[in-house]
Amino acid sequence: MEGDKYLISVSNRGELLPENHHHLTENMVSVRKKASQGEAHLGLGLFIVGLIAQFHDGEVFIRNRTDLQGVIAGFTLSSCELISTRNLQ
């Protein structure tokens, strides 16, 4: 938990993101290498993740690790109290 938001992230070791990676959460955007361009994809995955996060007052992020040995991706969601239907009667 970070402040009043939950933070969920994953990190890997591997190739770094290209400079244009800031657009990955936009609709129909992909930064795949040319070798994988023949594979069918719509470029909607991270866009949909971003919409879900926004709906829950959160954000999506994807960036190169500070040690430049891989990528870290994640999202935040606002914390909220669960309301029991028994309390609403």
Biotite code that builds the C-alpha atoms (Angstrom):
import biotite.structure as struc

atoms = struc.array([
    struc.Atom([0.000, 0.000, 0.000], chain_id="A", res_id=1, res_name="MET", atom_name="CA", element="C"),
    struc.Atom([1.317, 3.401, -0.954], chain_id="A", res_id=2, res_name="GLU", atom_name="CA", element="C"),
    struc.Atom([-0.601, 6.219, 0.723], chain_id="A", res_id=3, res_name="GLY", atom_name="CA", element="C"),
    struc.Atom([-4.290, 5.579, 0.060], chain_id="A", res_id=4, res_name="ASP", atom_name="CA", element="C"),
    struc.Atom([-3.588, 3.390, -2.989], chain_id="A", res_id=5, res_name="LYS", atom_name="CA", element="C"),
    struc.Atom([-2.662, -0.231, -3.460], chain_id="A", res_id=6, res_name="TYR", atom_name="CA", element="C"),
    struc.Atom([0.393, -0.729, -5.660], chain_id="A", res_id=7, res_name="LEU", atom_name="CA", element="C"),
    struc.Atom([0.820, -3.970, -7.593], chain_id="A", res_id=8, res_name="ILE", atom_name="CA", element="C"),
    struc.Atom([3.854, -4.453, -9.817], chain_id="A", res_id=9, res_name="SER", atom_name="CA", element="C"),
    struc.Atom([5.984, -7.097, -11.486], chain_id="A", res_id=10, res_name="VAL", atom_name="CA", element="C"),
    struc.Atom([9.569, -6.854, -12.644], chain_id="A", res_id=11, res_name="SER", atom_name="CA", element="C"),
    struc.Atom([11.669, -8.904, -15.018], chain_id="A", res_id=12, res_name="ASN", atom_name="CA", element="C"),
    struc.Atom([15.195, -9.112, -16.350], chain_id="A", res_id=13, res_name="ARG", atom_name="CA", element="C"),
    struc.Atom([15.496, -8.703, -20.068], chain_id="A", res_id=14, res_name="GLY", atom_name="CA", element="C"),
    struc.Atom([15.255, -6.256, -22.905], chain_id="A", res_id=15, res_name="GLU", atom_name="CA", element="C"),
    struc.Atom([14.508, -2.618, -22.169], chain_id="A", res_id=16, res_name="LEU", atom_name="CA", element="C"),
    struc.Atom([11.521, -0.767, -23.523], chain_id="A", res_id=17, res_name="LEU", atom_name="CA", element="C"),
    struc.Atom([12.058, 1.549, -26.499], chain_id="A", res_id=18, res_name="PRO", atom_name="CA", element="C"),
    struc.Atom([11.799, 5.325, -26.122], chain_id="A", res_id=19, res_name="GLU", atom_name="CA", element="C"),
    struc.Atom([8.186, 5.376, -27.362], chain_id="A", res_id=20, res_name="ASN", atom_name="CA", element="C"),
    struc.Atom([6.989, 3.040, -24.588], chain_id="A", res_id=21, res_name="HIS", atom_name="CA", element="C"),
    struc.Atom([5.027, 5.865, -22.920], chain_id="A", res_id=22, res_name="HIS", atom_name="CA", element="C"),
    struc.Atom([2.269, 5.291, -25.489], chain_id="A", res_id=23, res_name="HIS", atom_name="CA", element="C"),
    struc.Atom([1.749, 1.616, -24.627], chain_id="A", res_id=24, res_name="LEU", atom_name="CA", element="C"),
    struc.Atom([-1.450, 2.249, -22.666], chain_id="A", res_id=25, res_name="THR", atom_name="CA", element="C"),
    struc.Atom([-3.041, 4.091, -25.581], chain_id="A", res_id=26, res_name="GLU", atom_name="CA", element="C"),
    struc.Atom([-5.521, 2.418, -27.929], chain_id="A", res_id=27, res_name="ASN", atom_name="CA", element="C"),
    struc.Atom([-4.059, 0.301, -30.780], chain_id="A", res_id=28, res_name="MET", atom_name="CA", element="C"),
    struc.Atom([-0.387, 0.881, -29.850], chain_id="A", res_id=29, res_name="VAL", atom_name="CA", element="C"),
    struc.Atom([2.344, -1.755, -29.989], chain_id="A", res_id=30, res_name="SER", atom_name="CA", element="C"),
    struc.Atom([6.133, -1.561, -29.844], chain_id="A", res_id=31, res_name="VAL", atom_name="CA", element="C"),
    struc.Atom([6.805, -5.147, -30.905], chain_id="A", res_id=32, res_name="ARG", atom_name="CA", element="C"),
    struc.Atom([9.959, -5.989, -32.780], chain_id="A", res_id=33, res_name="LYS", atom_name="CA", element="C"),
    struc.Atom([9.696, -6.502, -36.523], chain_id="A", res_id=34, res_name="LYS", atom_name="CA", element="C"),
    struc.Atom([10.337, -10.247, -36.102], chain_id="A", res_id=35, res_name="ALA", atom_name="CA", element="C"),
    struc.Atom([7.005, -10.624, -34.268], chain_id="A", res_id=36, res_name="SER", atom_name="CA", element="C"),
    struc.Atom([5.012, -8.243, -36.480], chain_id="A", res_id=37, res_name="GLN", atom_name="CA", element="C"),
    struc.Atom([3.468, -11.176, -38.361], chain_id="A", res_id=38, res_name="GLY", atom_name="CA", element="C"),
    struc.Atom([1.710, -12.358, -35.201], chain_id="A", res_id=39, res_name="GLU", atom_name="CA", element="C"),
    struc.Atom([-1.883, -11.191, -34.921], chain_id="A", res_id=40, res_name="ALA", atom_name="CA", element="C"),
    struc.Atom([-2.631, -8.714, -32.134], chain_id="A", res_id=41, res_name="HIS", atom_name="CA", element="C"),
    struc.Atom([-4.863, -5.691, -31.694], chain_id="A", res_id=42, res_name="LEU", atom_name="CA", element="C"),
    struc.Atom([-2.750, -3.568, -29.352], chain_id="A", res_id=43, res_name="GLY", atom_name="CA", element="C"),
    struc.Atom([-5.586, -3.373, -26.837], chain_id="A", res_id=44, res_name="LEU", atom_name="CA", element="C"),
    struc.Atom([-4.244, -5.261, -23.794], chain_id="A", res_id=45, res_name="GLY", atom_name="CA", element="C"),
    struc.Atom([-2.576, -2.453, -21.854], chain_id="A", res_id=46, res_name="LEU", atom_name="CA", element="C"),
    struc.Atom([-5.236, -0.006, -23.058], chain_id="A", res_id=47, res_name="PHE", atom_name="CA", element="C"),
    struc.Atom([-7.938, -2.158, -21.426], chain_id="A", res_id=48, res_name="ILE", atom_name="CA", element="C"),
    struc.Atom([-5.844, -2.525, -18.261], chain_id="A", res_id=49, res_name="VAL", atom_name="CA", element="C"),
    struc.Atom([-5.560, 1.276, -18.185], chain_id="A", res_id=50, res_name="GLY", atom_name="CA", element="C"),
    struc.Atom([-9.330, 1.710, -18.527], chain_id="A", res_id=51, res_name="LEU", atom_name="CA", element="C"),
    struc.Atom([-9.987, -0.707, -15.670], chain_id="A", res_id=52, res_name="ILE", atom_name="CA", element="C"),
    struc.Atom([-7.430, 1.042, -13.472], chain_id="A", res_id=53, res_name="ALA", atom_name="CA", element="C"),
    struc.Atom([-8.931, 4.473, -14.277], chain_id="A", res_id=54, res_name="GLN", atom_name="CA", element="C"),
    struc.Atom([-12.411, 3.173, -13.427], chain_id="A", res_id=55, res_name="PHE", atom_name="CA", element="C"),
    struc.Atom([-11.046, 2.276, -9.986], chain_id="A", res_id=56, res_name="HIS", atom_name="CA", element="C"),
    struc.Atom([-9.262, 5.632, -9.586], chain_id="A", res_id=57, res_name="ASP", atom_name="CA", element="C"),
    struc.Atom([-5.891, 4.087, -10.379], chain_id="A", res_id=58, res_name="GLY", atom_name="CA", element="C"),
    struc.Atom([-3.064, 4.273, -12.883], chain_id="A", res_id=59, res_name="GLU", atom_name="CA", element="C"),
    struc.Atom([-0.988, 1.901, -15.015], chain_id="A", res_id=60, res_name="VAL", atom_name="CA", element="C"),
    struc.Atom([2.757, 2.247, -15.428], chain_id="A", res_id=61, res_name="PHE", atom_name="CA", element="C"),
    struc.Atom([5.428, 0.467, -17.419], chain_id="A", res_id=62, res_name="ILE", atom_name="CA", element="C"),
    struc.Atom([9.040, 1.560, -17.405], chain_id="A", res_id=63, res_name="ARG", atom_name="CA", element="C"),
    struc.Atom([12.606, 0.383, -17.574], chain_id="A", res_id=64, res_name="ASN", atom_name="CA", element="C"),
    struc.Atom([14.093, -0.636, -14.245], chain_id="A", res_id=65, res_name="ARG", atom_name="CA", element="C"),
    struc.Atom([16.462, 1.888, -12.685], chain_id="A", res_id=66, res_name="THR", atom_name="CA", element="C"),
    struc.Atom([19.329, -0.612, -12.980], chain_id="A", res_id=67, res_name="ASP", atom_name="CA", element="C"),
    struc.Atom([18.546, -0.905, -16.736], chain_id="A", res_id=68, res_name="LEU", atom_name="CA", element="C"),
    struc.Atom([18.398, -4.701, -16.454], chain_id="A", res_id=69, res_name="GLN", atom_name="CA", element="C"),
    struc.Atom([14.726, -5.143, -17.351], chain_id="A", res_id=70, res_name="GLY", atom_name="CA", element="C"),
    struc.Atom([11.228, -3.743, -17.095], chain_id="A", res_id=71, res_name="VAL", atom_name="CA", element="C"),
    struc.Atom([8.793, -3.044, -14.274], chain_id="A", res_id=72, res_name="ILE", atom_name="CA", element="C"),
    struc.Atom([5.053, -2.846, -14.906], chain_id="A", res_id=73, res_name="ALA", atom_name="CA", element="C"),
    struc.Atom([2.166, -2.366, -12.561], chain_id="A", res_id=74, res_name="GLY", atom_name="CA", element="C"),
    struc.Atom([-0.882, -0.457, -11.523], chain_id="A", res_id=75, res_name="PHE", atom_name="CA", element="C"),
    struc.Atom([-2.373, 1.359, -8.578], chain_id="A", res_id=76, res_name="THR", atom_name="CA", element="C"),
    struc.Atom([-5.924, 1.117, -7.269], chain_id="A", res_id=77, res_name="LEU", atom_name="CA", element="C"),
    struc.Atom([-7.589, 3.304, -4.674], chain_id="A", res_id=78, res_name="SER", atom_name="CA", element="C"),
    struc.Atom([-8.215, 1.714, -1.341], chain_id="A", res_id=79, res_name="SER", atom_name="CA", element="C"),
    struc.Atom([-11.817, 1.793, -0.206], chain_id="A", res_id=80, res_name="CYS", atom_name="CA", element="C"),
    struc.Atom([-13.856, 0.393, 2.592], chain_id="A", res_id=81, res_name="GLU", atom_name="CA", element="C"),
    struc.Atom([-16.097, -2.500, 1.674], chain_id="A", res_id=82, res_name="LEU", atom_name="CA", element="C"),
    struc.Atom([-19.726, -1.766, 2.411], chain_id="A", res_id=83, res_name="ILE", atom_name="CA", element="C"),
    struc.Atom([-21.789, -4.642, 3.674], chain_id="A", res_id=84, res_name="SER", atom_name="CA", element="C"),
    struc.Atom([-25.341, -4.802, 2.331], chain_id="A", res_id=85, res_name="THR", atom_name="CA", element="C"),
    struc.Atom([-26.441, -5.598, 5.878], chain_id="A", res_id=86, res_name="ARG", atom_name="CA", element="C"),
    struc.Atom([-25.354, -2.096, 6.933], chain_id="A", res_id=87, res_name="ASN", atom_name="CA", element="C"),
    struc.Atom([-27.510, -0.485, 4.238], chain_id="A", res_id=88, res_name="LEU", atom_name="CA", element="C"),
    struc.Atom([-30.844, -1.795, 5.541], chain_id="A", res_id=89, res_name="GLN", atom_name="CA", element="C"),
])
